[in-house]
Amino acid sequence: MQNKHFDELADSIVGIDNKTLAKAFLKNLLTPAELEEAVKRLQIVKLLNKGVPQREVAKKLHVSIGKISRGSRELKYGETGFKQVLK
């Protein structure tokens, strides 16, 4: 991934000032499957951040433990973005 292009994407996201435009942008940027995956990933991380056990998250969101483990690793060892956004 080229940093310049990543910066352009981040700038585009930061420049969005309303929910309707944000939703339209995401629908244009991502395929329906990618969008669904991103929505689930955010829900996984939100629940884990609240202390919900992994098995309960898996059952509630109908996802595999593997997906839950990935979210857990991101919270523990990944960039701080999730933690800052989920405050």
DSSP file (Angstrom, degrees, kcal/mol; ACC not computed):
  #  RESIDUE AA STRUCTURE BP1 BP2  ACC     N-H-->O    O-->H-N    N-H-->O    O-->H-N    TCO  KAPPA ALPHA  PHI   PSI    X-CA   Y-CA   Z-CA
    1    1 A M              0   0    0      0, 0.0     2,-0.4     0, 0.0     3,-0.0   0.000 360.0 360.0 360.0 129.0    0.0    0.0    0.0
    2    2 A Q     >  -     0   0    0      1,-0.1     4,-2.4     2,-0.0     3,-0.2  -0.656 360.0-139.2 -81.9 131.3    1.4    3.3   -1.0
    3    3 A N  H  > S+     0   0    0     -2,-0.4     4,-2.9     1,-0.2     5,-0.2   0.865 101.3  56.8 -58.4 -38.5    1.4    5.9    1.8
    4    4 A K  H  > S+     0   0    0      1,-0.2     4,-2.0     2,-0.2    -1,-0.2   0.925 110.6  43.4 -60.0 -44.6    0.4    8.7   -0.5
    5    5 A H  H  > S+     0   0    0     -3,-0.2     4,-2.1     2,-0.2    -1,-0.2   0.876 113.0  51.6 -71.1 -36.7   -2.7    6.8   -1.6
    6    6 A F  H  X S+     0   0    0     -4,-2.4     4,-2.6     2,-0.2    -2,-0.2   0.913 109.4  51.2 -63.6 -42.1   -3.5    5.7    2.0
    7    7 A D  H  X S+     0   0    0     -4,-2.9     4,-2.8    -5,-0.2    -2,-0.2   0.894 107.8  52.8 -60.5 -40.6   -3.2    9.4    3.0
    8    8 A E  H  X S+     0   0    0     -4,-2.0     4,-2.1     2,-0.2    -1,-0.2   0.899 109.7  48.3 -62.9 -40.6   -5.6   10.4    0.3
    9    9 A L  H  X S+     0   0    0     -4,-2.1     4,-2.2     2,-0.2    -2,-0.2   0.938 112.4  48.2 -64.4 -46.3   -8.2    7.8    1.5
   10   10 A A  H  X S+     0   0    0     -4,-2.6     4,-2.7     1,-0.2    -2,-0.2   0.910 111.2  50.8 -60.6 -42.3   -7.8    9.0    5.1
   11   11 A D  H  X S+     0   0    0     -4,-2.8     4,-1.8     1,-0.2    -1,-0.2   0.890 108.4  52.6 -62.1 -39.0   -8.2   12.6    3.9
   12   12 A S  H  < S+     0   0    0     -4,-2.1     4,-0.4     2,-0.2    -1,-0.2   0.914 111.6  46.0 -62.6 -42.3  -11.3   11.7    2.0
   13   13 A I  H >< S+     0   0    0     -4,-2.2     3,-1.4     1,-0.2    -2,-0.2   0.923 111.7  50.5 -66.8 -44.6  -12.8   10.1    5.1
   14   14 A V  H 3< S+     0   0    0     -4,-2.7    -1,-0.2     1,-0.3    -2,-0.2   0.824 105.1  59.4 -63.0 -31.0  -11.9   13.0    7.4
   15   15 A G  T 3< S+     0   0    0     -4,-1.8     2,-0.4    -5,-0.2    -1,-0.3   0.558  79.8 103.3 -76.8  -7.4  -13.5   15.4    4.9
   16   16 A I    <   +     0   0    0     -3,-1.4     3,-0.1    -4,-0.4    -3,-0.0  -0.638  45.6 179.6 -79.7 127.0  -16.9   13.8    5.2
   17   17 A D        +     0   0    0     -2,-0.4     2,-0.3     1,-0.1    -1,-0.1   0.342  55.8  43.1-115.3   7.3  -19.1   15.9    7.3
   18   18 A N  S  > S-     0   0    0      1,-0.1     4,-2.2     0, 0.0     5,-0.1  -0.998  72.9-121.3-152.6 155.8  -22.4   14.1    7.5
   19   19 A K  H  > S+     0   0    0     -2,-0.3     4,-2.7     1,-0.2     5,-0.2   0.858 108.8  55.4 -63.5 -39.9  -23.8   10.5    7.9
   20   20 A T  H  > S+     0   0    0      1,-0.2     4,-2.1     2,-0.2    -1,-0.2   0.924 111.9  43.8 -61.6 -45.0  -25.6   10.4    4.5
   21   21 A L  H  > S+     0   0    0      2,-0.2     4,-2.7     1,-0.2    -1,-0.2   0.894 112.4  53.4 -66.6 -40.0  -22.5   11.3    2.6
   22   22 A A  H  X S+     0   0    0     -4,-2.2     4,-2.5     2,-0.2    -2,-0.2   0.922 110.2  47.1 -61.0 -44.9  -20.4    8.9    4.7
   23   23 A K  H  X S+     0   0    0     -4,-2.7     4,-2.3     2,-0.2    -1,-0.2   0.913 112.9  48.7 -64.3 -42.6  -22.8    6.0    3.9
   24   24 A A  H  X S+     0   0    0     -4,-2.1     4,-2.0    -5,-0.2    -2,-0.2   0.915 111.3  50.4 -63.3 -43.1  -22.9    6.8    0.2
   25   25 A F  H  X S+     0   0    0     -4,-2.7     4,-2.6     1,-0.2    -2,-0.2   0.933 111.5  47.5 -60.3 -47.4  -19.1    7.0    0.1
   26   26 A L  H  X S+     0   0    0     -4,-2.5     4,-2.6     1,-0.2    -1,-0.2   0.894 110.9  51.4 -63.3 -39.9  -18.7    3.6    1.8
   27   27 A K  H  < S+     0   0    0     -4,-2.3    -1,-0.2     1,-0.2    -2,-0.2   0.847 114.3  44.3 -66.1 -33.0  -21.3    2.0   -0.5
   28   28 A N  H  < S+     0   0    0     -4,-2.0    -2,-0.2    -5,-0.2    -1,-0.2   0.860 117.3  44.9 -75.3 -36.8  -19.3    3.4   -3.5
   29   29 A L  H  < S+     0   0    0     -4,-2.6     2,-0.3    -5,-0.2    -2,-0.2   0.874 113.6  46.0 -76.5 -39.9  -15.9    2.4   -2.1
   30   30 A L  S  < S-     0   0    0     -4,-2.6    -1,-0.0    -5,-0.2     0, 0.0  -0.743  79.9-117.6-110.8 151.0  -16.7   -1.1   -0.9
   31   31 A T     >  -     0   0    0     -2,-0.3     4,-2.7     1,-0.1     5,-0.2  -0.389  41.3-103.0 -71.9 163.3  -18.5   -4.1   -2.4
   32   32 A P  H  > S+     0   0    0      0, 0.0     4,-2.4     0, 0.0     5,-0.2   0.895 124.7  49.7 -55.9 -39.3  -21.6   -5.2   -0.5
   33   33 A A  H  > S+     0   0    0      2,-0.2     4,-2.3     1,-0.2     5,-0.2   0.910 111.6  47.6 -66.9 -41.7  -19.6   -8.1    1.0
   34   34 A E  H  > S+     0   0    0      2,-0.2     4,-2.4     1,-0.2    -1,-0.2   0.900 112.4  49.9 -64.7 -40.4  -16.7   -5.9    2.1
   35   35 A L  H  X S+     0   0    0     -4,-2.7     4,-2.3     2,-0.2    -2,-0.2   0.915 110.8  48.7 -65.0 -43.5  -19.2   -3.4    3.6
   36   36 A E  H  X S+     0   0    0     -4,-2.4     4,-2.4    -5,-0.2    -2,-0.2   0.903 111.7  50.5 -62.2 -41.0  -20.9   -6.2    5.6
   37   37 A E  H  X S+     0   0    0     -4,-2.3     4,-2.6     2,-0.2    -2,-0.2   0.907 110.5  48.8 -64.0 -42.4  -17.6   -7.5    6.8
   38   38 A A  H  X S+     0   0    0     -4,-2.4     4,-2.1     2,-0.2    -2,-0.2   0.896 110.6  50.9 -64.7 -40.5  -16.5   -4.0    7.9
   39   39 A V  H  X S+     0   0    0     -4,-2.3     4,-2.0     2,-0.2    -2,-0.2   0.928 112.8  45.7 -63.0 -45.5  -19.8   -3.5    9.8
   40   40 A K  H  X S+     0   0    0     -4,-2.4     4,-2.7     1,-0.2    -2,-0.2   0.906 109.9  54.5 -64.5 -41.0  -19.4   -6.9   11.5
   41   41 A R  H  X S+     0   0    0     -4,-2.6     4,-2.4     1,-0.2    -1,-0.2   0.909 108.6  48.6 -61.0 -41.4  -15.8   -6.2   12.4
   42   42 A L  H  X S+     0   0    0     -4,-2.1     4,-2.4     1,-0.2    -1,-0.2   0.913 111.7  49.2 -64.4 -41.9  -16.8   -2.9   14.1
   43   43 A Q  H  X S+     0   0    0     -4,-2.0     4,-2.3     2,-0.2    -2,-0.2   0.892 110.2  52.0 -64.4 -39.1  -19.5   -4.6   16.1
   44   44 A I  H  X S+     0   0    0     -4,-2.7     4,-2.6     1,-0.2     5,-0.2   0.953 112.3  44.6 -59.2 -50.8  -17.1   -7.4   17.1
   45   45 A V  H  X S+     0   0    0     -4,-2.4     4,-2.6     1,-0.2    -2,-0.2   0.874 111.3  53.6 -65.8 -37.9  -14.6   -4.9   18.4
   46   46 A K  H  X S+     0   0    0     -4,-2.4     4,-1.2     2,-0.2    -1,-0.2   0.938 112.2  44.2 -61.8 -46.0  -17.2   -2.8   20.1
   47   47 A L  H  <>S+     0   0    0     -4,-2.3     5,-2.2     2,-0.2     3,-0.3   0.923 114.5  48.6 -66.3 -43.7  -18.5   -5.8   22.1
   48   48 A L  H ><5S+     0   0    0     -4,-2.6     3,-1.6     1,-0.2    -1,-0.2   0.903 108.1  55.1 -61.2 -40.5  -15.0   -7.0   22.9
   49   49 A N  H 3<5S+     0   0    0     -4,-2.6    -1,-0.2     1,-0.3    -2,-0.2   0.799 104.7  54.2 -63.5 -28.4  -14.1   -3.5   24.1
   50   50 A K  T 3<5S-     0   0    0     -4,-1.2    -1,-0.3    -3,-0.3    -2,-0.2   0.501 124.2-105.7 -82.3  -4.4  -17.1   -3.6   26.4
   51   51 A G  T < 5 +     0   0    0     -3,-1.6    -3,-0.2    -4,-0.3    -2,-0.1   0.581  63.7 157.1  92.6  10.7  -15.8   -6.9   27.9
   52   52 A V      < -     0   0    0     -5,-2.2    -1,-0.3     1,-0.1     5,-0.1  -0.537  49.9-106.8 -69.3 131.2  -18.3   -9.2   26.3
   53   53 A P     >  -     0   0    0      0, 0.0     4,-2.2     0, 0.0     3,-0.3  -0.229  24.1-117.6 -60.0 147.9  -16.8  -12.8   26.2
   54   54 A Q  H  > S+     0   0    0      1,-0.2     4,-2.6     2,-0.2     5,-0.2   0.877 112.7  51.8 -56.3 -43.1  -15.7  -14.0   22.8
   55   55 A R  H  > S+     0   0    0      1,-0.2     4,-2.1     2,-0.2    -1,-0.2   0.876 109.7  49.9 -64.8 -36.2  -18.1  -16.9   22.7
   56   56 A E  H  > S+     0   0    0     -3,-0.3     4,-2.7     2,-0.2    -1,-0.2   0.891 110.5  50.1 -68.0 -39.4  -21.0  -14.6   23.5
   57   57 A V  H  X S+     0   0    0     -4,-2.2     4,-2.6     2,-0.2     5,-0.2   0.933 110.4  50.6 -61.9 -46.2  -19.9  -12.2   20.7
   58   58 A A  H  X>S+     0   0    0     -4,-2.6     5,-1.5     1,-0.2     4,-1.1   0.912 113.8  44.6 -58.6 -44.4  -19.7  -15.1   18.2
   59   59 A K  H  <5S+     0   0    0     -4,-2.1    -1,-0.2     2,-0.2    -2,-0.2   0.922 114.6  48.1 -67.1 -44.6  -23.2  -16.3   19.1
   60   60 A K  H  <5S+     0   0    0     -4,-2.7    -2,-0.2     1,-0.2    -1,-0.2   0.884 122.7  32.2 -65.3 -40.1  -24.7  -12.8   19.1
   61   61 A L  H  <5S-     0   0    0     -4,-2.6    -1,-0.2    -5,-0.2    -2,-0.2   0.459 103.3-124.2 -99.7  -2.0  -23.2  -11.8   15.7
   62   62 A H  T  <5 +     0   0    0     -4,-1.1     2,-0.3    -5,-0.2    -3,-0.2   0.942  65.5 131.8  57.8  50.8  -23.2  -15.3   14.1
   63   63 A V      < -     0   0    0     -5,-1.5    -1,-0.2    -6,-0.2    -2,-0.1  -0.879  59.4 -95.6-128.5 162.5  -19.5  -15.2   13.3
   64   64 A S     >  -     0   0    0     -2,-0.3     4,-1.6     1,-0.1     3,-0.3  -0.322  28.8-117.1 -75.6 158.6  -16.7  -17.7   13.9
   65   65 A I  H  > S+     0   0    0      1,-0.2     4,-2.9     2,-0.2     5,-0.2   0.830 115.1  63.8 -61.5 -32.2  -14.3  -17.6   16.9
   66   66 A G  H  > S+     0   0    0      1,-0.2     4,-1.9     2,-0.2    -1,-0.2   0.905 102.3  47.5 -58.5 -43.3  -11.5  -16.9   14.4
   67   67 A K  H  > S+     0   0    0     -3,-0.3     4,-1.8     1,-0.2    -1,-0.2   0.884 112.3  50.0 -65.5 -37.5  -13.1  -13.6   13.4
   68   68 A I  H  X S+     0   0    0     -4,-1.6     4,-2.4     1,-0.2    -2,-0.2   0.914 108.0  53.1 -66.3 -42.5  -13.5  -12.8   17.1
   69   69 A S  H  X S+     0   0    0     -4,-2.9     4,-2.6     1,-0.2    -2,-0.2   0.882 106.2  53.5 -61.0 -38.9   -9.9  -13.6   17.8
   70   70 A R  H  X S+     0   0    0     -4,-1.9     4,-2.2     2,-0.2    -1,-0.2   0.934 109.8  47.5 -62.0 -45.4   -8.8  -11.3   15.0
   71   71 A G  H  X S+     0   0    0     -4,-1.8     4,-2.0     1,-0.2    -2,-0.2   0.888 111.1  51.9 -61.2 -39.7  -10.7   -8.4   16.5
   72   72 A S  H  X S+     0   0    0     -4,-2.4     4,-2.1     1,-0.2    -2,-0.2   0.912 108.9  49.7 -63.8 -43.6   -9.3   -9.2   19.9
   73   73 A R  H  X>S+     0   0    0     -4,-2.6     4,-3.5     1,-0.2     5,-0.8   0.897 108.5  53.8 -62.2 -40.2   -5.7   -9.1   18.6
   74   74 A E  H  X5S+     0   0    0     -4,-2.2     4,-1.2     1,-0.2    -1,-0.2   0.912 110.0  47.1 -61.4 -42.1   -6.4   -5.8   16.9
   75   75 A L  H  <5S+     0   0    0     -4,-2.0    -1,-0.2     1,-0.2    -2,-0.2   0.895 121.1  37.1 -65.4 -39.4   -7.6   -4.3   20.2
   76   76 A K  H  <5S+     0   0    0     -4,-2.1    -2,-0.2    -5,-0.1    -3,-0.2   0.901 137.3   9.0 -80.7 -42.7   -4.6   -5.7   22.1
   77   77 A Y  H  <5S+     0   0    0     -4,-3.5    -3,-0.2    -5,-0.2    -2,-0.1   0.536 104.4  90.0-121.6 -10.3   -1.7   -5.4   19.7
   78   78 A G  S  <<S-     0   0    0     -4,-1.2    -4,-0.1    -5,-0.8    -3,-0.0   0.007  88.9 -57.7 -81.3-172.4   -2.9   -3.3   16.7
   79   79 A E        -     0   0    0      1,-0.1     3,-0.4     3,-0.0     4,-0.3  -0.137  53.2-113.3 -56.7 164.2   -2.9    0.4   16.0
   80   80 A T  S  > S+     0   0    0      1,-0.2     4,-2.3     2,-0.1     5,-0.2   0.393  89.1 103.1 -87.2   4.5   -4.7    2.5   18.6
   81   81 A G  H  > S+     0   0    0      1,-0.2     4,-2.5     2,-0.2     5,-0.2   0.898  79.0  48.9 -56.5 -46.6   -7.4    3.6   16.1
   82   82 A F  H  > S+     0   0    0     -3,-0.4     4,-2.6     1,-0.2    -1,-0.2   0.953 112.4  48.3 -58.4 -50.2  -10.1    1.3   17.4
   83   83 A K  H  4 S+     0   0    0     -4,-0.3     4,-0.3     1,-0.2    -1,-0.2   0.876 113.6  47.2 -60.7 -38.9   -9.5    2.2   21.0
   84   84 A Q  H >< S+     0   0    0     -4,-2.3     3,-0.7     1,-0.2    -1,-0.2   0.890 115.1  44.6 -71.3 -38.9   -9.6    5.9   20.2
   85   85 A V  H 3< S+     0   0    0     -4,-2.5    -2,-0.2    -5,-0.2    -1,-0.2   0.842 110.9  54.5 -73.7 -32.6  -12.7    5.8   18.1
   86   86 A L  T 3<        0   0    0     -4,-2.6    -1,-0.2    -5,-0.2    -2,-0.2   0.417 360.0 360.0 -83.7   2.0  -14.6    3.5   20.6
   87   87 A K    <         0   0    0     -3,-0.7    -1,-0.2    -4,-0.3    -2,-0.1   0.523 360.0 360.0 -52.1 360.0  -14.1    5.8   23.6
